[in-house]
Amino acid sequence: TYNMYPLVAAALDAVLWVVSHLLTPIFTVWSKISHKPQPQELPGLKVENVPGFGPTEFLTVGGKAKTLFVMIPGNPGCVDFYDEFLRTLHTCSQGRVQCLAIGHIGHSVRSGDHTNKRLFNLQEQIQHKRTILEDILKKSDTDLVLAGHSVGAYICLELMRHLPSTRVRRILCLCPTMQHIVRSRNGQSYYHILKHFRPPLTRLAALLAGLPAPVLTRVARWRLRNVAPCHVAGAVALAHPNVVGNIMHMALHEMHEIKELDLVHTRTHGPRLVLYYARVDGWVPDDNSHAFQQAAPEATTVHAEPHVEHAFVLTSSAHVAELCWSWIAPFCHTPKA
């Protein structure tokens, strides 16, 4: 079956090429009478240049505090998806932490170098976060709590090879994909799609990006169903061929590069780790939780309630944010009375 994938992908790409050329005149008219699709602007969202990488999304919730809660997204890494989660966490903390989500470079229409169609792999995404966090630590006396969702958990652990451990109070790994993603149920299915179907999927993204803003928003609402407005905004922010290209490029590198745990490195940071696993997770091999407990017995391992899914930000943001605060509250500075 897998041997047919290249042929099917080529045929699909050819069909979409024809469709896109047939629709070009219609899209041209639409562009003149409709606003260009743009994601909703969230309070606290800024786009700033990161040297060597380009425009980057930062979503900040709350004012300055002695502890900065840094959220590293999964893939796709658009910060809009984490808005509800961060606002709930900040409310729970009563201002004891400032929250910051750092978007993956190139994972939004606002971010990256789409003009030159630059693609960023997993290691470049790690270096991107390292550049940002080292700059934050250099310019302030703030301590960090690192939180990573899905592949963001792997990125957090890799960042600890470079960040001073005395400045990182806690590392939260939420639905973590830190070992053998390609062996997971979804990994086995999606690997061949990522390997062969990137051209047609990128072309499909270009077609979606050409839709009028109201239509694109309706498509996002229909696909996601019963989610917060910030999640719809996140979906709209993905509607660009180079964004989809970056998402798939990073995902394929994840499949190739995330293999065995570095046992020494993992055990070193065990006491500050919290591992939060969904009970049913198509992106995490079934034996991962047990393997990690053996590698880092001092880490805190928590298994989620049955309703919490891998993409918890879509349906369980508030619940997981409250749990996160319970795990980090003892490690955060209490403001003086």
Buried (B, 14 or more C-beta within 10 A) or exposed (E): EEEEBEEEBBEBBEEBEEEBEEBEEEBEEBEEEBEEBBBBEBEBBEEEEBEEBBBBBBBBBBEEBBBBBBBBBBBBBBBBBBBBBBBBBBBBBEEBBBBBBBBBBBBBBBBBBBEEEBBBBBEBBBBBBBBBBBEBBEEEEBBBBBBBBBBBBBBBBBBBEEBEEEBBBBBBBBBBBBBBBBBBBBBBEBBBBBBBBBBBBBBBBBBBBBBBBEBBBEBBBEEBEEBBBBBBBBBBBBBBBBBBBBBBBBBBBBBEEBEEBBEEBBBBBBEBBBBBBBEEBBBBBEEBBEBBBEBBEEBBBEEBEEEBBBBBBBBBBBBBBEBBBEBBBEEBEEEEE
